[in-house]
Amino acid sequence: MPETIDRRRFLAGSATISAAIVVSGSALIHAGEAWGLEVNSLKPGTMLTLVKIARDIYPHDRLTDKYYAIAVKGYDKKSADNPAVKAMIEDSVMLIDGIAKARHGVPYAEIGWEEPRVAILKEIEAGPFFLMIRSGLVVGLYNQKEIWPLFGYEGESASEGGYLHRGFNDLTWL
């Protein structure tokens, strides 16, 4: 006999599944993951789009949006320090959202599937905006020590005598 689900349990489960990043004032908030990101220079909607772009450039199912938000936070600081960078980011996100609205009727961050978002990014991948975002994400995302264990990286080994004496022969998957 199939399990019955009452309305309360259904709604609670639905809310968990559909939890997403929302713009609230000058911050991005993700209630499902219990984190928030204050935005000082860029528009919060721009930061939301940057988080989605970061996930599309370096997709990792194991990483929550929190780590992508941390990775793009540096662009808010760069924008505060450099009006030209701010203008480039805001204008580029406006362009990307325009392309998304023309094709899908919604801004980039609201497109539900990765494939059409990546198709939009491929159109701008040779431009200075994309190159800046992609190169900055390498450091902004992968230098977060909290995610290293998710990738099996144990950190530097020079202080422990190098990989020959720490981790050289402990691969269990190879």
Disulfide bonds with the S-S distance in Angstrom:
none
